[in-house]
């Protein structure tokens, strides 16, 4: 139920980037930072609860929710399929849609939450997250989740396409070359977590020198 709605947004994002619209949007947003600086994106109740959960969790006992996992994988596969249809090689597809998420972005969010993950990325990624996340949220809630709520028949062809997708073999080849060392990110409770790492040190406010001039 989630694959087609997610691919709708993935295709739009790709075409916005390819046409130059996305980078224009980033430049324009930068010129507005003096008036509208980027704020934190983890202030809602869900993310506040997440911080408390991270403090108490036992890593070896974290449950896997099948519905959440299904939506996540469907959205990831929508990214894979979009890049495939646009002519990208599997080495790039695997890296951009799966490896970066599993080996880099997810550990950041797992350790410190969504704002820490997003705000250790580039300007483009930080602004893109704020721009596109609500679109994914809306289309999944309005199209995918209601289909499940209404007990609509599941698309068995979509499941078969997933199981037979060539990306699995490509990922197996990439995984064979994966370093044995995982990324290390300090948790909320560790002393080193008071400062961000990576681009911008998880800064959450920027002001435009262009606008000021």
C-alpha positions in Angstrom: 0.0 0.0 0.0 2.9 2.4 0.7 5.1 1.8 -2.4 3.1 3.6 -5.1 2.3 6.7 -3.0 6.0 6.9 -1.8 7.2 6.5 -5.4 5.0 9.4 -6.5 6.9 11.7 -4.1 10.3 10.1 -4.9 9.8 10.8 -8.6 8.8 14.4 -8.0 11.9 14.9 -5.8 14.1 13.4 -8.5 12.6 15.6 -11.3 12.8 18.7 -9.1 16.5 18.0 -8.6 17.2 17.1 -12.2 15.5 20.3 -13.5 17.4 22.6 -11.1 14.3 23.6 -9.2 15.5 22.1 -5.9 18.8 23.9 -5.8 17.0 27.1 -6.7 14.8 26.5 -3.7 17.8 26.0 -1.5 19.5 29.2 -2.7 16.2 31.1 -2.1 15.8 29.6 1.3 19.3 30.7 2.2 18.5 34.3 1.4 15.5 34.1 3.9 17.5 32.8 6.8 17.7 36.2 8.5 13.9 36.4 8.7 13.1 32.6 8.8 16.0 30.7 10.4 15.8 26.9 10.4 14.3 25.7 13.6 14.6 22.3 15.3 12.4 19.5 14.0 12.2 17.2 17.0 10.0 19.3 19.3 6.7 17.4 19.0 5.5 14.9 21.5 6.6 11.8 19.5 10.2 12.9 19.3 10.2 14.0 23.0 9.0 10.5 23.9 11.8 9.1 21.7 14.4 10.7 23.8 13.1 9.0 26.9 12.9 5.7 25.1 16.5 6.0 24.0 17.6 6.5 27.6 15.9 3.3 28.8 16.1 0.9 25.9 18.1 -2.3 25.9 19.7 -2.6 22.4 19.4 -6.4 22.3 15.7 -6.3 23.2 14.4 -3.7 20.7 11.2 -5.1 19.0 10.5 -4.9 15.3 7.1 -3.5 14.4 6.1 -5.2 11.1 3.8 -2.3 9.9 6.5 0.3 10.5 9.1 -1.9 8.8 6.9 -2.4 5.9 6.3 1.3 5.3 10.0 2.0 5.6 11.0 -0.8 3.2 8.3 0.2 0.7 9.6 3.8 0.7 13.2 2.7 0.4 12.2 0.5 -2.6 10.4 3.5 -4.1 13.7 5.3 -4.0 15.5 2.3 -5.6 13.0 2.0 -8.4 13.0 5.7 -9.1 16.8 5.7 -9.5 16.6 2.5 -11.6 14.1 4.0 -14.0 16.1 7.1 -14.3 19.1 5.1 -15.6 21.4 5.0 -12.5 23.8 2.0 -12.1 23.1 -0.4 -9.2 26.3 0.6 -7.4 25.0 4.1 -7.1 21.4 3.0 -6.4 22.5 0.8 -3.5 24.7 3.5 -2.0 22.2 6.4 -2.3 19.1 4.6 -1.3 20.1 1.8 1.1 23.7 1.9 2.3 23.7 5.6 3.4 20.5 5.0 5.3 21.5 1.8 7.0 25.2 2.6 7.7 25.1 6.4 8.3 21.7 8.1 8.7 19.9 5.5 10.7 22.7 5.2 13.4 22.5 9.0 13.9 18.8 8.9 14.4 19.0 5.8 16.5 21.6 7.4 18.8 20.2 11.0 19.1 17.0 11.4 17.3 15.8 12.9 14.0 17.1 16.4 14.4 20.6 15.1 15.1 20.5 13.0 12.0 19.1 15.8 9.7 21.1 18.7 11.1 24.5 16.9 10.7 23.8 16.9 6.9 24.3 19.5 4.2 22.2 22.7 3.7 20.5 20.9 0.8 19.6 17.8 2.8 18.5 19.8 5.9 16.2 22.0 3.9 15.0 19.1 1.8 14.1 17.1 4.9 11.9 20.0 6.1 10.4 20.5 2.7 9.6 16.9 1.7 8.9 15.1 5.0 5.4 16.6 5.3 4.7 15.5 1.7 5.6 11.9 2.6 3.6 12.2 5.8 0.5 13.4 4.0 0.5 11.0 1.1 1.2 7.9 3.2 -1.5 8.8 5.8 -4.0 9.7 3.1 -3.4 6.9 0.7 -1.4 4.0 2.2 -2.6 3.9 5.8 -6.3 4.3 5.0 -6.0 1.4 2.6 -4.8 -0.8 5.4 -7.4 0.6 7.8 -10.1 -0.2 5.2 -8.7 -3.7 4.8 -8.3 -3.3 1.0 -6.7 -6.3 -0.7 -2.9 -6.2 -0.7 -1.1 -6.0 -4.0 0.5 -9.4 -4.4 2.3 -8.3 -7.5 4.1 -5.7 -5.5 5.3 -8.3 -3.0 6.5 -10.5 -5.9 8.2 -7.6 -7.6 10.0 -6.9 -4.3 11.1 -10.5 -3.8 12.4 -10.8 -7.3 14.0 -7.3 -7.6 17.6 -7.3 -8.9 18.6 -4.9 -6.1 18.9 -7.8 -3.7 21.8 -9.4 -5.7 23.4 -5.9 -6.1 23.2 -5.3 -2.4 24.7 -8.7 -1.7 27.7 -7.8 -3.9 28.0 -4.4 -2.2 27.8 -6.0 1.3 30.7 -8.3 0.5 32.9 -5.2 0.3 31.5 -3.5 3.4 34.1 -2.6 6.1 33.8 -4.6 9.3 33.7 -1.4 11.4 30.3 0.3 12.1 29.8 4.0 12.5 30.1 5.2 16.1 27.7 8.0 17.4 27.6 9.1 21.0 24.2 8.7 22.7 22.2 11.4 24.5 23.6 10.3 27.8 27.3 10.3 26.9 29.4 13.3 27.8 30.6 13.7 24.2 27.0 14.2 23.0 26.9 17.8 24.1 28.5 18.7 20.7 27.4 17.6 17.3 29.7 15.9 14.8 29.9 16.3 11.0 28.7 19.2 8.9 27.7 22.1 11.1 27.9 20.2 14.4 24.1 19.7 14.3 23.6 23.4 14.3 19.9 24.4 14.1 20.0 28.1 13.3 21.6 29.9 10.3 21.4 33.4 9.2 22.0 34.7 5.7 24.9 37.0 5.0 23.4 37.6 1.5 20.2 38.9 3.0 22.1 41.0 5.5 24.1 42.6 2.7 
